[in-house]
Amino acid sequence: MIHIKTEKEIDLMREPCRIVKDTLTFVGTKIRAGMTTKELDTLIERFIRSEGAYPSCLGYGGFPASACISVNEVVVHGIPDDRVIREGDIVSVDLCAYKNGYHGDACRTFCIGEVSPEKRQLVKVTEECFFQAIKGLRAGTPLYDIGYRVQKYAESFGYGVIRSYTGHAIGKEMHEDPSVPNYGKLGTGMRLKAGMVLCIEPMIAMGDWRVRILDDEWTAVTVDGKPAAHYENTVVVRTDGVEILTL
């Protein structure tokens, strides 16, 4: 079921979205080579709780951590553990916060120290894919225009667009309908309505778009072992455009 948010609900969502934004800014000041992904996750949980919010990922479907921390070939849902973050890695940090009865959600991919030009371009293009996706986006836009724009831009660089995972609507639940794929045919899908709140999140691979799931049943890695990047924001669909709540 699709939930159109009232202005009151959107106002309630501003706080968890601000906390997500501020947490990711905080991560940017703390993430470094030599720390483990678990150490980073501990800092993230403390920060979110210090803002009077709850880390939505913790316990979601049995997920054991406060953030999904995905290094290099890990596309999404990396479980924080003893893996050491190293110089030259790219690290995607995907996190949600719950407050006021609503969730906020965003992701950034961080470059650690001296990163190869190829990895740095992948991170840059993945972020640009998000902004391509919201060009002209407003009430009345067909849903799959979002994925069309992501796919067209990413593939122009020879990258693979992940198909196994998508964006989604968000509100009282972390994942609501509809799903928001990062691929699609222009002019197709339901027409978006003002008040819809969506998480648009390009997940782009340097090579093959296919993924496999590790034995922990969470961690998704590229089948060819090449790196992937992830960029996400929570946005409100308006009559004349979108409002980004996590920037």
Summary of the structure (lengths in Angstrom):
residues: 247
radius of gyration: 16.9
end to end distance: 27.2
largest distance: 47.7
contacts: 886
relative contact order: 0.19
helix: 28%
strand: 29%
